[in-house]
Amino acid sequence: MAHKDEWYLEGSGKPSLRMWIFQQMSMGAVYAAIVFFGLIAVILILAAIGRLLPEDPYAVLDAGRAAIRAFA
């Protein structure tokens, strides 16, 4: 009377909804970690570049003028 056909493939085991949910949530956590650490890396790179630059943006021009006066 009640013929029950299994909808999943014959060769594979019975699928688990819990495993599918775990896989989806794990991939979401991996993507969030990649974005988070990527953002931290960008901030640290910008901070490193900021430390390399002089505080006064015109200091390089003044050093160039002083070098020209020294050799001229």
N, CA, C and O atoms as a MOPAC input file, in Angstrom:
PM7 MOZYME 1SCF
protein

 N      0.80600 1    -1.18500 1     0.00000 1
 C      0.00000 1     0.00000 1     0.00000 1
 C      0.85600 1     1.25900 1     0.00000 1
 O      0.72100 1     2.11000 1    -0.87900 1
 N      1.71700 1     1.37100 1     0.96600 1
 C      2.55400 1     2.56300 1     1.03500 1
 C      3.93600 1     2.20000 1     0.51800 1
 O      4.78800 1     1.72700 1     1.27000 1
 N      4.15100 1     2.42400 1    -0.76400 1
 C      5.43900 1     2.13900 1    -1.36900 1
 C      6.35500 1     3.34200 1    -1.11100 1
 O      6.08000 1     4.45600 1    -1.55800 1
 N      7.44000 1     3.09600 1    -0.38800 1
 C      8.32200 1     4.19800 1     0.00700 1
 C      9.59900 1     4.12800 1    -0.81300 1
 O     10.43400 1     3.24900 1    -0.59800 1
 N      9.75000 1     5.05800 1    -1.75700 1
 C     10.96600 1     5.15700 1    -2.54100 1
 C     11.92000 1     6.13000 1    -1.85100 1
 O     11.53600 1     7.23300 1    -1.46500 1
 N     13.14000 1     5.70500 1    -1.71000 1
 C     14.15500 1     6.59100 1    -1.13100 1
 C     14.60000 1     7.58200 1    -2.20200 1
 O     14.83700 1     7.18800 1    -3.34400 1
 N     14.71400 1     8.83700 1    -1.85600 1
 C     15.01300 1     9.88200 1    -2.82900 1
 C     16.51100 1    10.09000 1    -3.02700 1
 O     16.90800 1    10.75900 1    -3.98100 1
 N     17.35200 1     9.54000 1    -2.15800 1
 C     18.79200 1     9.73400 1    -2.28800 1
 C     19.38600 1     8.61800 1    -3.14700 1
 O     18.72000 1     7.63100 1    -3.45800 1
 N     20.65100 1     8.79800 1    -3.52100 1
 C     21.29700 1     7.83400 1    -4.41400 1
 C     21.50200 1     6.49600 1    -3.71600 1
 O     21.69600 1     6.43400 1    -2.50200 1
 N     21.45500 1     5.44300 1    -4.49400 1
 C     21.58900 1     4.08700 1    -3.95300 1
 C     22.96200 1     3.83700 1    -3.34900 1
 O     23.06800 1     3.20300 1    -2.29900 1
 N     24.02500 1     4.33100 1    -4.00100 1
 C     25.37900 1     4.03900 1    -3.54600 1
 C     25.80200 1     4.80300 1    -2.30700 1
 O     26.72900 1     4.38800 1    -1.61100 1
 N     25.15100 1     5.89200 1    -2.02700 1
 C     25.55100 1     6.70300 1    -0.87000 1
 C     24.66500 1     6.39000 1     0.33300 1
 O     23.57600 1     5.82900 1     0.21100 1
 N     25.17500 1     6.77300 1     1.49000 1
 C     24.39500 1     6.53800 1     2.70500 1
 C     23.25600 1     7.53500 1     2.82900 1
 O     23.12900 1     8.46300 1     2.03000 1
 N     22.45100 1     7.33000 1     3.82100 1
 C     21.31200 1     8.20200 1     4.04000 1
 C     21.81300 1     9.58500 1     4.46900 1
 O     22.59300 1     9.68100 1     5.41700 1
 N     21.38500 1    10.64800 1     3.79900 1
 C     21.88100 1    11.98100 1     4.14500 1
 C     21.35900 1    12.44800 1     5.50400 1
 O     20.27500 1    12.06900 1     5.94800 1
 N     22.16800 1    13.27500 1     6.13500 1
 C     21.80200 1    13.77600 1     7.45800 1
 C     21.61600 1    15.28200 1     7.38800 1
 O     22.49900 1    15.99800 1     6.91600 1
 N     20.49600 1    15.75500 1     7.84700 1
 C     20.22800 1    17.18800 1     7.86900 1
 C     21.16300 1    17.88500 1     8.84800 1
 O     21.58700 1    19.01300 1     8.59600 1
 N     21.48300 1    17.24500 1     9.93900 1
 C     22.40600 1    17.83400 1    10.92000 1
 C     23.79600 1    18.03900 1    10.32300 1
 O     24.43500 1    19.06100 1    10.57600 1
 N     24.26400 1    17.08100 1     9.54000 1
 C     25.57500 1    17.21000 1     8.91600 1
 C     25.56800 1    18.33200 1     7.88400 1
 O     26.54000 1    19.08100 1     7.78200 1
 N     24.48900 1    18.45600 1     7.12100 1
 C     24.38500 1    19.52500 1     6.13200 1
 C     24.40200 1    20.88300 1     6.82200 1
 O     25.08700 1    21.79700 1     6.36300 1
 N     23.66200 1    21.03200 1     7.91300 1
 C     23.63600 1    22.28700 1     8.67200 1
 C     25.02000 1    22.57800 1     9.23300 1
 O     25.47900 1    23.71900 1     9.17500 1
 N     25.69100 1    21.57200 1     9.77300 1
 C     27.03600 1    21.76100 1    10.31100 1
 C     28.00500 1    22.20300 1     9.22400 1
 O     28.82300 1    23.09200 1     9.45800 1
 N     27.93100 1    21.60800 1     8.05300 1
 C     28.81400 1    21.98700 1     6.95500 1
 C     28.56700 1    23.42600 1     6.51700 1
 O     29.51500 1    24.17400 1     6.28300 1
 N     27.30500 1    23.81600 1     6.40600 1
 C     26.97700 1    25.17400 1     5.97700 1
 C     27.43900 1    26.20000 1     7.01300 1
 O     27.98200 1    27.24400 1     6.65100 1
 N     27.23000 1    25.91200 1     8.28500 1
 C     27.64700 1    26.84100 1     9.33800 1
 C     29.16900 1    26.90800 1     9.43600 1
 O     29.72500 1    27.97200 1     9.70800 1
 N     29.84100 1    25.78600 1     9.21700 1
 C     31.30600 1    25.77700 1     9.23800 1
 C     31.87300 1    26.60200 1     8.08900 1
 O     32.82100 1    27.36300 1     8.28500 1
 N     31.31500 1    26.46500 1     6.91200 1
 C     31.78400 1    27.25300 1     5.77300 1
 C     31.51500 1    28.73500 1     6.00100 1
 O     32.33200 1    29.57100 1     5.61400 1
 N     30.40800 1    29.07300 1     6.61000 1
 C     30.12400 1    30.46100 1     6.95100 1
 C     31.14300 1    31.00400 1     7.94100 1
 O     31.58000 1    32.14800 1     7.82100 1
 N     31.52100 1    30.19200 1     8.91500 1
 C     32.53000 1    30.61300 1     9.89200 1
 C     33.89200 1    30.78000 1     9.22900 1
 O     34.63700 1    31.69600 1     9.57700 1
 N     34.22600 1    29.91300 1     8.28400 1
 C     35.50300 1    30.02900 1     7.56300 1
 C     35.51900 1    31.31600 1     6.74300 1
 O     36.51100 1    32.04500 1     6.75600 1
 N     34.42600 1    31.60100 1     6.02600 1
 C     34.36100 1    32.83500 1     5.23500 1
 C     34.45900 1    34.06600 1     6.13500 1
 O     35.14900 1    35.02500 1     5.79000 1
 N     33.78800 1    34.05300 1     7.26800 1
 C     33.84900 1    35.18200 1     8.19700 1
 C     35.26100 1    35.36100 1     8.74600 1
 O     35.71800 1    36.49200 1     8.91100 1
 N     35.95900 1    34.26400 1     9.03200 1
 C     37.33500 1    34.35600 1     9.53100 1
 C     38.26200 1    34.92400 1     8.45900 1
 O     39.14700 1    35.72400 1     8.76400 1
 N     38.06600 1    34.51700 1     7.21200 1
 C     38.89400 1    35.03900 1     6.12100 1
 C     38.69000 1    36.54300 1     5.97500 1
 O     39.66000 1    37.28800 1     5.83400 1
 N     37.44500 1    36.99300 1     6.00700 1
 C     37.15800 1    38.43300 1     5.89700 1
 C     37.72800 1    39.17500 1     7.09400 1
 O     38.32000 1    40.24100 1     6.93100 1
 N     37.56100 1    38.63300 1     8.28700 1
 C     38.04400 1    39.29600 1     9.50500 1
 C     39.56100 1    39.44800 1     9.48700 1
 O     40.07700 1    40.54100 1     9.71700 1
 N     40.27600 1    38.36400 1     9.21500 1
 C     41.73600 1    38.44100 1     9.21300 1
 C     42.25500 1    39.24000 1     8.02300 1
 O     43.31300 1    39.86200 1     8.11900 1
 N     41.54200 1    39.23600 1     6.91700 1
 C     41.91000 1    40.08200 1     5.78400 1
 C     41.78000 1    41.55600 1     6.13100 1
 O     42.63700 1    42.36000 1     5.76300 1
 N     40.72300 1    41.91200 1     6.83200 1
 C     40.53100 1    43.30100 1     7.26200 1
 C     41.61700 1    43.71300 1     8.25000 1
 O     42.14100 1    44.82300 1     8.16100 1
 N     41.95700 1    42.84600 1     9.17800 1
 C     43.03400 1    43.13400 1    10.12900 1
 C     44.35700 1    43.33000 1     9.38000 1
 O     45.12700 1    44.23300 1     9.70900 1
 N     44.62100 1    42.48900 1     8.37500 1
 C     45.85800 1    42.60200 1     7.59300 1
 C     45.91600 1    43.93600 1     6.85800 1
 O     46.96900 1    44.57200 1     6.82100 1
 N     44.81000 1    44.36600 1     6.27600 1
 C     44.77900 1    45.65400 1     5.56900 1
 C     45.04100 1    46.79600 1     6.54000 1
 O     45.78700 1    47.72200 1     6.22100 1
 N     44.43900 1    46.74000 1     7.71100 1
 C     44.64700 1    47.79300 1     8.70800 1
 C     46.10700 1    47.82400 1     9.15700 1
 O     46.68600 1    48.90100 1     9.29700 1
 N     46.70300 1    46.66300 1     9.38300 1
 C     48.10800 1    46.61800 1     9.80600 1
 C     49.04400 1    47.10500 1     8.70300 1
 O     50.04400 1    47.76200 1     8.99100 1
 N     48.73600 1    46.79600 1     7.45900 1
 C     49.55900 1    47.28000 1     6.34200 1
 C     49.46900 1    48.79700 1     6.23800 1
 O     50.48300 1    49.46400 1     6.03600 1
 N     48.26500 1    49.35000 1     6.37500 1
 C     48.11300 1    50.80800 1     6.33800 1
 C     48.84000 1    51.47000 1     7.50400 1
 O     49.43000 1    52.53700 1     7.33600 1
 N     48.80500 1    50.85300 1     8.67900 1
 C     49.51300 1    51.40500 1     9.83800 1
 C     51.02200 1    51.37600 1     9.61000 1
 O     51.72000 1    52.31900 1     9.98200 1
 N     51.53300 1    50.30300 1     9.00200 1
 C     52.96600 1    50.21000 1     8.71900 1
 C     53.39000 1    51.25700 1     7.70400 1
 O     54.44600 1    51.87200 1     7.85300 1
 N     52.58100 1    51.46700 1     6.67700 1
 C     52.89300 1    52.50600 1     5.68700 1
 C     52.84500 1    53.88000 1     6.34100 1
 O     53.66800 1    54.74200 1     6.03300 1
 N     51.89500 1    54.08900 1     7.23400 1
 C     51.78500 1    55.36000 1     7.94200 1
 C     52.99800 1    55.64300 1     8.81600 1
 O     53.40100 1    56.79600 1     8.96500 1
 N     53.57700 1    54.60400 1     9.39100 1
 C     54.78000 1    54.80500 1    10.21700 1
 C     56.01800 1    55.09000 1     9.36900 1
 O     56.95600 1    55.73200 1     9.84000 1
 N     56.02700 1    54.62100 1     8.12700 1
 C     57.16400 1    54.88400 1     7.25000 1
 C     57.16500 1    56.32600 1     6.72900 1
 O     58.22300 1    56.89900 1     6.47100 1
 N     55.99300 1    56.89100 1     6.58300 1
 C     55.90200 1    58.25100 1     6.04800 1
 C     56.29300 1    59.27400 1     7.11400 1
 O     56.08100 1    59.03500 1     8.30300 1
 N     56.86300 1    60.41300 1     6.70100 1
 C     57.19700 1    61.44000 1     7.68400 1
 C     55.93000 1    62.10200 1     8.22000 1
 O     54.88800 1    62.09300 1     7.56400 1
 N     56.03300 1    62.67900 1     9.42200 1
 C     54.86200 1    63.32500 1    10.00900 1
 C     54.50200 1    64.59500 1     9.26100 1
 O     53.32400 1    64.89700 1     9.06900 1
 N     55.52200 1    65.34400 1     8.83500 1
 C     55.28500 1    66.56400 1     8.07300 1
 C     55.37600 1    66.21600 1     6.58700 1
 O     56.43700 1    65.79700 1     6.12300 1
 N     54.29200 1    66.37900 1     5.83400 1
 C     54.33800 1    65.97900 1     4.42800 1
 C     55.30300 1    66.81500 1     3.59500 1
 O     55.72400 1    66.37000 1     2.52700 1
 N     55.66400 1    68.01200 1     4.05000 1
 C     56.57700 1    68.87200 1     3.29500 1
 C     58.02500 1    68.71200 1     3.74600 1
 O     58.90500 1    69.41900 1     3.25600 1
 N     58.27900 1    67.80000 1     4.66700 1
 C     59.63900 1    67.60100 1     5.16500 1
 C     60.55300 1    67.06900 1     4.06400 1
 O     61.73900 1    67.40200 1     4.04400 1
 N     60.04800 1    66.27800 1     3.17800 1
 C     60.85600 1    65.74000 1     2.08300 1
 C     61.27800 1    66.86100 1     1.14900 1
 O     62.40600 1    66.86100 1     0.65600 1
 N     60.39600 1    67.81200 1     0.90000 1
 C     60.74300 1    68.95100 1     0.04400 1
 C     61.83200 1    69.80000 1     0.68600 1
 O     62.75200 1    70.25800 1     0.00800 1
 N     61.72500 1    70.00900 1     2.00100 1
 C     62.75400 1    70.80100 1     2.69700 1
 C     64.10200 1    70.07200 1     2.68100 1
 O     65.14400 1    70.71300 1     2.54700 1
 N     64.09500 1    68.76400 1     2.81400 1
 C     65.34400 1    68.00700 1     2.76700 1
 C     65.95600 1    68.08300 1     1.38300 1
 O     67.17800 1    68.16600 1     1.25500 1
 N     65.14300 1    68.05600 1     0.35500 1
 C     65.64400 1    68.18000 1    -1.00800 1
 C     66.26500 1    69.54100 1    -1.26200 1
 O     67.31400 1    69.64400 1    -1.89900 1
 N     65.61600 1    70.58400 1    -0.76400 1
 C     66.16900 1    71.94600 1    -0.91300 1
 C     67.48500 1    72.07600 1    -0.17000 1
 O     68.42500 1    72.69300 1    -0.67100 1
 N     67.55800 1    71.49600 1     1.02600 1
 C     68.80000 1    71.57400 1     1.79400 1
 C     69.91400 1    70.82100 1     1.08600 1
 O     71.06200 1    71.26300 1     1.10700 1
 N     69.60000 1    69.69900 1     0.46400 1
 C     70.61500 1    68.93000 1    -0.26600 1
 C     71.10100 1    69.71200 1    -1.48900 1
 O     72.29100 1    69.69400 1    -1.80500 1
 N     70.19500 1    70.38800 1    -2.16500 1
 C     70.59000 1    71.19600 1    -3.34200 1
 C     71.47600 1    72.35600 1    -2.91300 1
 O     72.45900 1    72.66400 1    -3.58700 1
 N     71.14100 1    73.00300 1    -1.80000 1
 C     71.97100 1    74.12300 1    -1.29700 1
 C     73.34300 1    73.62800 1    -0.87600 1
 O     74.33500 1    74.33800 1    -1.04200 1
 N     73.41200 1    72.41900 1    -0.33200 1
 C     74.69300 1    71.88500 1     0.13300 1
 C     75.62100 1    71.58700 1    -1.03200 1
 O     76.83300 1    71.77000 1    -0.92100 1
 N     75.07400 1    71.13500 1    -2.13300 1
 C     75.92100 1    70.80000 1    -3.28300 1
 C     76.10800 1    71.96400 1    -4.23500 1
 O     77.00300 1    71.91800 1    -5.07800 1
 N     75.30500 1    72.99200 1    -4.13300 1
 C     75.41700 1    74.12900 1    -5.07200 1
 C     76.33700 1    75.20400 1    -4.56900 1
 O     76.53200 1    76.21500 1    -5.24300 1

